Amino acid sequence: MNFLVHEAVNRSYRKTDLETLLHERKLSCRTLVVYGYQDFEPITQGYWLQSKQPGIEVELINRCGHVPWLEQPGILYQGLSSFLGAT
């Protein structure tokens, strides 16, 4: 992982007023937010998003950090398949 790129992305993310952005651009489709329990980003962000937007589902993956497609790919893809297969 390139930590310099990661830090640059985090700096730009912190400048974004997410609440204003969500208010201006409501999502019109079901959305899956995936968090690893051991992620450095607080999982409460996922629940905050869920409280602001209808149709957001939060999936938590244990023994997983910030890259679930590498750390727990089987569990991630099972959750994605379940989410995409639901009506």
N, C-alpha and C positions, 0 to 999 in steps of 0.2 A: 504494500500500500504506500502511495506517495503522500507523506504527511504534509508536505508543503502545499500540494494541490488541495488536500482535504481541508487545511486551515483556510485557504483562500475561499473555498466553497462555503465554509462555515461563516466567514466574515460577511460574504454577500448575502447569505441567508438571514443573518441577524439584522441586516438593514431592511429587510422586507417586513412590512406591517401585514402579517398574515391575516389578522382579523379583518382589516379593511379589504384585502384581496378577496377573502371568502364572502364578505358582504356584497361586494360588487359583482362577483362571478360565482353564483350558486352552481354547484354541480347538479346536473340533471340526470345522473345515472348512479347506479349502485357503485360503491367504491370500497375496495379492500385495502386496509392499512395494516401492514405487517411489522411487528416489532419483535426483536429478540429480547428476552428477559435480561440478558447481560449486556445489552447495548449501552453505549455511553450516552445516548439520547434518552431522556426520561420517557417512559411509556405513558406517562400522564398526557403527553402531547397527543397521542392517538385518541385518548378519551376526550380531550378537549375538542379535537377535530370532530369527533362523533357528536358532541353536544351542539356544535355549530352547523352541521350539515346533515340533513336527513339522508338515509341510505348508506351511511358509512358503517362498515363492519370492521372491528379490530380483531386481529389474529395475533396471539402471543405465542412465541416459540421458545421453549426452555432449552438451556445449554446452547444459546445462540447469541451472538453479538450483533454487529451492524451489517453483516453480509450473509443473510440466511441462505441464499442460493449457493454459497460455498460451504457454510458451516452445517446446515441441516437441509440439504436439497430435497431429500425424500419427504420430509414433513412439510416443507414449503410447497412443493408441487402437489402434494395431497390436498393441502388447504386451498390452493389455487383451483385445482380441479373441482373440489367441492363448491367453492364460491361460484365458479363459472357454470357449473352444472345446475345450480339452484335457480329457481324461477322467481 
